[in-house]
Amino acid sequence: MRAMEDLLRLRAHRPGTLVKHAAYLHARTGGRIGSLSHLIREAALIALIEGTERITKQLLSEVELNAAAEAQARPARPARRK
């Protein structure tokens, strides 16, 4: 996550913000790197468009994630036989 944050080119973003919210981000994305990447990318785009150039927890909470699409992309695990 720190590596993703280091790549952000947002003028007002505070380094360490994403790492500080690691537990929230993990819970929000289900630990899926694709969802995490999408969440951070969308938040950065919104921050640029709105002119704040800063990612906050509030902004992250406003980004929509498509969990249904991700679940369909992953094959279901077969049930274990007893």
Backbone as ProteinMPNN parsed JSONL, in Angstrom:
{"seq_chain_A": "MRAMEDLLRLRAHRPGTLVKHAAYLHARTGGRIGSLSHLIREAALIALIEGTERITKQLLSEVELNAAAEAQARPARPARRK", "coords_chain_A": {"N_chain_A": [[0.816, -1.172, 0.0], [1.953, 1.193, 0.714], [3.66, 1.569, -1.432], [1.852, 2.083, -3.499], [0.816, 4.466, -2.574], [3.076, 6.083, -2.684], [3.245, 6.525, -5.379], [1.276, 8.315, -5.96], [0.466, 11.475, -7.23], [-0.504, 13.768, -5.957], [-0.931, 17.005, -4.926], [-1.734, 17.94, -2.317], [-1.895, 15.689, -0.784], [-1.375, 13.789, 2.136], [1.447, 12.029, 3.03], [1.415, 8.669, 4.16], [-1.218, 8.478, 4.822], [-2.82, 6.469, 3.597], [-1.645, 4.147, 4.582], [-2.141, 4.502, 7.263], [-4.852, 4.026, 7.299], [-5.042, 1.328, 6.781], [-6.325, -0.996, 7.875], [-9.038, -0.345, 7.546], [-9.107, -0.093, 4.736], [-8.448, -2.711, 3.988], [-10.612, -4.152, 5.022], [-12.668, -2.965, 3.575], [-12.103, -3.649, 0.93], [-11.97, -6.35, 0.99], [-9.524, -7.499, 1.041], [-8.633, -7.753, -1.525], [-6.419, -7.095, -4.078], [-6.947, -5.943, -6.554], [-9.355, -4.612, -6.099], [-8.484, -2.812, -4.172], [-6.631, -1.302, -5.639], [-8.366, -0.192, -7.534], [-10.02, 1.334, -5.84], [-8.223, 3.227, -4.721], [-7.297, 4.475, -7.053], [-9.701, 5.56, -8.12], [-10.388, 7.305, -6.024], [-8.234, 9.067, -6.152], [-8.653, 10.209, -8.675], [-11.094, 11.529, -8.253], [-10.272, 13.338, -6.3], [-8.557, 14.919, -7.823], [-10.327, 15.977, -9.767], [-12.127, 17.374, -8.146], [-10.414, 19.206, -7.132], [-9.181, 19.119, -4.671], [-7.0, 17.512, -4.328], [-6.266, 15.558, -2.494], [-6.45, 12.572, -0.659], [-8.774, 11.306, 1.521], [-10.167, 9.526, 4.363], [-12.9, 9.856, 4.357], [-13.374, 10.49, 1.654], [-12.533, 8.077, 0.485], [-14.534, 6.416, 1.487], [-16.685, 7.185, -0.004], [-16.32, 6.252, -2.553], [-17.533, 3.997, -4.915], [-17.558, 0.472, -4.964], [-17.597, -2.406, -6.985], [-18.574, -5.124, -5.882], [-20.044, -7.377, -6.628], [-19.347, -7.843, -9.294], [-16.666, -8.534, -8.985], [-16.902, -10.884, -7.495], [-18.108, -12.586, -9.326], [-16.089, -12.805, -11.158], [-14.265, -14.441, -9.995], [-13.912, -17.89, -9.711], [-16.175, -19.988, -7.945], [-15.351, -21.769, -4.981], [-15.267, -25.27, -4.803], [-17.438, -27.254, -2.738], [-16.269, -28.951, 0.139], [-15.946, -32.434, 0.519], [-17.148, -34.663, 3.003]], "CA_chain_A": [[0.0, 0.0, 0.0], [2.871, 2.338, 0.742], [4.158, 1.765, -2.793], [0.782, 2.755, -4.248], [0.734, 5.838, -2.091], [4.252, 6.805, -3.177], [3.033, 6.85, -6.789], [0.287, 9.381, -6.084], [1.031, 12.793, -7.514], [-1.494, 14.73, -5.486], [-0.226, 18.072, -4.238], [-2.088, 18.125, -0.906], [-2.029, 14.398, -0.101], [-0.439, 13.58, 3.238], [2.062, 10.695, 3.019], [1.082, 7.834, 5.311], [-2.663, 8.432, 5.013], [-3.364, 5.159, 3.222], [-1.109, 3.162, 5.531], [-2.875, 4.747, 8.511], [-6.187, 3.445, 7.135], [-4.853, -0.009, 6.202], [-7.366, -1.924, 8.337], [-10.269, 0.05, 6.862], [-8.972, -0.437, 3.319], [-8.492, -4.175, 3.856], [-11.998, -4.574, 5.249], [-13.502, -2.434, 2.492], [-11.807, -4.324, -0.342], [-11.914, -7.8, 1.183], [-8.151, -7.94, 0.844], [-8.377, -7.953, -2.959], [-5.518, -6.062, -4.593], [-7.625, -5.252, -7.651], [-10.315, -3.683, -5.495], [-7.694, -1.769, -3.526], [-6.109, -0.467, -6.715], [-9.512, 0.557, -8.07], [-10.446, 2.292, -4.822], [-7.24, 4.314, -4.633], [-7.299, 5.182, -8.343], [-10.923, 6.357, -8.205], [-10.285, 8.388, -5.04], [-7.275, 10.04, -6.682], [-9.303, 10.93, -9.768], [-12.077, 12.44, -7.65], [-9.504, 14.408, -5.647], [-8.084, 15.812, -8.887], [-11.475, 16.661, -10.376], [-12.679, 18.316, -7.172], [-9.403, 20.209, -6.845], [-8.621, 18.999, -3.325], [-5.735, 16.792, -4.489], [-5.988, 14.899, -1.218], [-7.301, 11.426, -0.368], [-9.138, 11.185, 2.93], [-11.012, 8.362, 4.641], [-14.239, 10.231, 3.9], [-13.394, 10.337, 0.204], [-12.475, 6.641, 0.211], [-15.826, 5.803, 1.804], [-17.652, 7.596, -1.021], [-16.041, 5.552, -3.815], [-18.295, 2.763, -5.047], [-16.86, -0.726, -5.427], [-18.511, -3.379, -7.547], [-18.244, -6.425, -5.286], [-20.706, -8.445, -7.379], [-18.534, -8.122, -10.481], [-15.464, -9.232, -8.544], [-17.275, -12.234, -7.07], [-18.35, -13.376, -10.536], [-14.82, -12.996, -11.858], [-13.543, -15.514, -9.318], [-14.719, -19.11, -9.637], [-16.544, -20.417, -6.592], [-14.621, -22.939, -4.532], [-16.176, -26.406, -4.616], [-17.657, -27.664, -1.351], [-15.446, -30.089, 0.553], [-16.674, -33.648, 0.907], [-16.797, -35.184, 4.333]], "C_chain_A": [[0.875, 1.257, 0.0], [3.404, 2.625, -0.657], [3.119, 2.465, -3.66], [0.712, 4.223, -3.858], [1.904, 6.679, -2.6], [4.098, 7.23, -4.633], [2.026, 7.973, -6.995], [0.986, 10.715, -6.311], [0.0, 13.863, -7.18], [-0.793, 15.746, -4.6], [-0.486, 18.113, -2.738], [-2.222, 16.806, -0.137], [-0.955, 14.244, 0.975], [0.135, 12.168, 3.176], [1.722, 9.943, 4.31], [-0.41, 7.698, 5.552], [-3.222, 7.041, 4.708], [-2.888, 4.07, 4.176], [-1.844, 3.286, 6.864], [-4.259, 4.089, 8.47], [-6.138, 2.022, 6.569], [-5.954, -0.988, 6.614], [-8.697, -1.625, 7.655], [-10.225, -0.371, 5.39], [-9.047, -1.941, 3.097], [-9.921, -4.671, 4.021], [-12.887, -4.155, 4.086], [-13.323, -3.2, 1.193], [-11.776, -5.838, -0.221], [-10.524, -8.349, 0.955], [-7.787, -8.169, -0.614], [-7.558, -6.788, -3.513], [-6.162, -5.279, -5.735], [-8.618, -4.23, -7.134], [-9.598, -2.526, -4.822], [-7.171, -0.785, -4.567], [-7.217, 0.416, -7.295], [-9.933, 1.663, -7.109], [-9.508, 3.494, -4.756], [-7.229, 5.143, -5.915], [-8.523, 6.089, -8.466], [-10.879, 7.543, -7.243], [-9.332, 9.472, -5.541], [-7.894, 10.861, -7.815], [-10.321, 11.939, -9.238], [-11.357, 13.621, -7.005], [-8.975, 15.407, -6.674], [-9.223, 16.637, -9.47], [-12.035, 17.721, -9.43], [-11.682, 19.412, -6.786], [-8.797, 20.131, -5.454], [-7.235, 18.385, -3.347], [-5.292, 16.137, -3.185], [-6.967, 13.744, -1.029], [-7.508, 11.35, 1.137], [-9.971, 9.926, 3.116], [-12.434, 8.635, 4.175], [-14.365, 10.039, 2.392], [-13.374, 8.856, -0.174], [-13.827, 5.978, 0.447], [-16.888, 6.134, 0.762], [-17.452, 6.896, -2.365], [-16.801, 4.229, -3.83], [-17.402, 1.64, -5.573], [-17.893, -1.715, -5.926], [-18.132, -4.772, -7.063], [-18.854, -7.57, -6.073], [-19.888, -8.832, -8.604], [-17.278, -8.888, -10.101], [-15.773, -10.673, -8.152], [-17.514, -13.134, -8.277], [-17.056, -13.676, -11.279], [-14.011, -14.13, -11.254], [-14.42, -16.763, -9.268], [-14.992, -19.491, -8.186], [-15.744, -21.657, -6.239], [-15.602, -24.088, -4.338], [-16.284, -26.768, -3.131], [-16.79, -28.892, -1.05], [-16.34, -31.252, 0.923], [-16.226, -34.116, 2.255], [-16.466, -36.636, 4.276]], "O_chain_A": [[0.552, 2.254, -0.647], [3.581, 3.784, -1.031], [3.458, 3.337, -4.46], [0.566, 5.103, -4.707], [1.733, 7.858, -2.912], [4.742, 8.182, -5.076], [1.932, 8.526, -8.091], [1.979, 11.031, -5.655], [-0.322, 14.73, -7.993], [-0.134, 15.377, -3.628], [0.449, 18.302, -1.959], [-2.617, 16.806, 1.028], [0.22, 14.534, 0.747], [-0.62, 11.2, 3.262], [1.74, 10.512, 5.401], [-0.833, 6.898, 6.387], [-4.012, 6.504, 5.485], [-3.653, 3.173, 4.532], [-2.133, 2.282, 7.515], [-4.77, 3.65, 9.5], [-7.098, 1.57, 5.946], [-6.461, -1.732, 5.774], [-9.403, -2.541, 7.234], [-11.186, -0.935, 4.868], [-9.644, -2.396, 2.121], [-10.386, -5.512, 3.251], [-13.761, -4.912, 3.663], [-14.279, -3.38, 0.438], [-11.579, -6.538, -1.215], [-10.362, -9.542, 0.701], [-6.729, -8.728, -0.904], [-7.97, -5.632, -3.42], [-5.938, -4.076, -5.863], [-8.716, -3.121, -7.66], [-10.054, -1.385, -4.893], [-7.265, 0.429, -4.384], [-7.026, 1.612, -7.515], [-10.174, 2.797, -7.525], [-9.955, 4.641, -4.739], [-7.159, 6.371, -5.864], [-8.404, 7.247, -8.867], [-11.282, 8.651, -7.597], [-9.598, 10.662, -5.371], [-7.678, 12.07, -7.898], [-10.394, 13.068, -9.722], [-11.783, 14.767, -7.146], [-8.95, 16.61, -6.415], [-9.098, 17.85, -9.643], [-12.376, 18.825, -9.854], [-12.058, 20.419, -6.187], [-7.985, 20.98, -5.085], [-6.396, 18.689, -2.499], [-4.116, 16.157, -2.823], [-8.172, 13.912, -1.217], [-6.556, 11.333, 1.917], [-10.429, 9.328, 2.143], [-13.1, 7.741, 3.654], [-15.355, 9.486, 1.914], [-14.118, 8.431, -1.058], [-14.224, 5.085, -0.301], [-17.891, 5.428, 0.661], [-18.332, 6.949, -3.224], [-16.726, 3.443, -2.885], [-16.607, 1.83, -6.494], [-18.964, -1.841, -5.333], [-17.442, -5.511, -7.766], [-18.244, -8.634, -6.18], [-19.751, -10.015, -8.915], [-16.868, -9.798, -10.82], [-14.994, -11.58, -8.444], [-17.162, -14.313, -8.252], [-16.95, -14.698, -11.957], [-13.164, -14.718, -11.927], [-15.565, -16.689, -8.822], [-14.135, -19.33, -7.317], [-15.487, -22.501, -7.097], [-16.67, -23.888, -3.76], [-15.33, -26.602, -2.371], [-16.613, -29.761, -1.904], [-17.374, -31.071, 1.566], [-15.056, -33.983, 2.614], [-16.149, -37.238, 5.301]]}, "name": "protein", "num_of_chains": 1, "seq": "MRAMEDLLRLRAHRPGTLVKHAAYLHARTGGRIGSLSHLIREAALIALIEGTERITKQLLSEVELNAAAEAQARPARPARRK"}
